Amino acid sequence: MASSQQERMIALINGTPPVDFTRSIDPSAVRGKTAIVTGGASGIGRGIAEELAVNGAKVAILDITEEAGQNVVSGLKDKGHEALFVKTDVASWEAQLEAFKAALKWSSSGLDIVVAAAGVKSTDMRDSIVPASDSSEPPKPHTAVLDINFTGVWWTTNLALFYFNKFHASTPSTSFKPQILLISSLAGYAASPFDADYGAAKHGVRGLWKAIRAPDDSMAQYQANLLAPGWTHTGMTDAYIHKYIERGARVASVADNVRAAMRLLVDQEVSARAVCVAGSPEGVRDGEKRSGVFDVGDDMGTLGSGRVFLEKLGEGVFDHYLG
Ligand SMILES: NC(=O)c1ccc[n+]([C@@H]2O[C@H](COP(=O)([O-])OP(=O)(O)OC[C@H]3O[C@@H](n4cnc5c(N)ncnc54)[C@H](O)[C@@H]3O)[C@@H](O)[C@H]2O)c1
């Protein structure tokens, strides 16, 4: 039996009730807000950056891929939207700090939204743990995936919360609350065998989100949510996703992920929630039975995500998922 103090703590950490996907949202709530999107040159990050800019936010894209990032920004500016590209390696603290400062100088109106979408695909751990011959020395394992997909998100989160506390300490609770959206993955709930760096990093991002999802009374009252995409056709998966599709796997689109991300960023009734976007046998629809978009129920004090994933398995959401 939980004490009332434990119950209060659990309620604080669990945030708002599970996402109600039927409630309408107003994307124009981001008008005039300053947003930073890492990994905004491609795929899911690009989709979110463009949607924010089209709805009136001032969007700074921090990405390592300069040409693609500049093209996204030119495309937005040509249509009259406000956007900036800052070439950034998210794995470097110094680079991210300078990029945040450049973005804040450009917008000159504080910081309201941060989306941590930069990421790279996994390596295969077996390449470094299976000796090539009896005389082989252990090779030093790669850490790039951990450096970008976890440490990079750690830097982004620290910067976001620092500037939220700097700019929003006295923002009235009725105003648009600053938003941080971390991007984990289904691999943050069930890692693929030996895609160990990716699975560890995505579990790490989920753990980081759990630790920061409830601001305490001494802080700016930000909202922190988590997006957990399943297979999505983007630059990251382009080289191999057709193999899974040929075998019957269902994939989500960037637009499916952007729709879910916008709900998490704009719906002020949604805080400290995690949402999965998986391609489902009947296509992706928000919040309906058998749809691929659902609140993961990643709560403290309940069976949480395990129960929800089992329910979704029973509903057939993951039929053909592995192909
Ligand atoms: N595509 C999927 O199936 C899938 C599934 C689950 C989670 N995700 C996650 O979604 C996020 C977006 O991935 P995506 O599928 O859109 O891939 P993507 O390759 O299309 O986009 C990733 C972006 O991150 C940028 N990036 C990579 N390394 C960087 C670095 N060191 N510094 C700055 N930018 C860097 C890339 O240049 C690229 O623009 C990632 O975190 C990824 O792990 C993707």
The ligand as a Gaussian input file, in Angstrom:
#p B3LYP/6-31G(d) Opt

LIG

0 1
 N       13.666000       5.936000     -39.080000
 C       13.307000       5.064000     -38.144000
 O       12.834000       3.946000     -38.440000
 C       13.465000       5.430000     -36.690000
 C       12.900000       4.578000     -35.731000
 C       13.038000       4.885000     -34.392000
 C       13.701000       6.045000     -34.000000
 N       14.240000       6.861000     -34.956000
 C       14.949000       8.056000     -34.465000
 O       14.400000       9.214000     -35.071000
 C       15.418000      10.242000     -35.100000
 C       15.482000      10.809000     -36.513000
 O       15.964000       9.784000     -37.388000
 P       15.523000       9.692000     -38.911000
 O       14.987000       8.339000     -39.124000
 O       14.698000      10.860000     -39.278000
 O       16.970000       9.711000     -39.616000
 P       17.633000      10.688000     -40.686000
 O       18.936000      10.061000     -40.994000
 O       16.710000      10.979000     -41.800000
 O       17.868000      12.038000     -39.844000
 C       18.819000      12.110000     -38.813000
 C       19.500000      13.475000     -38.864000
 O       20.467000      13.526000     -37.797000
 C       21.607000      14.163000     -38.301000
 N       22.805000      13.810000     -37.534000
 C       23.435000      12.609000     -37.495000
 N       24.546000      12.704000     -36.742000
 C       24.592000      13.979000     -36.280000
 C       25.508000      14.688000     -35.445000
 N       26.614000      14.102000     -34.934000
 N       25.251000      15.996000     -35.183000
 C       24.164000      16.602000     -35.705000
 N       23.280000      15.980000     -36.516000
 C       23.486000      14.677000     -36.782000
 C       21.717000      13.694000     -39.747000
 O       22.541000      14.547000     -40.526000
 C       20.258000      13.727000     -40.165000
 O       19.899000      14.960000     -40.725000
 C       16.717000       9.559000     -34.655000
 O       16.942000       9.850000     -33.295000
 C       16.417000       8.088000     -34.829000
 O       17.206000       7.267000     -33.995000
 C       14.131000       6.587000     -36.280000

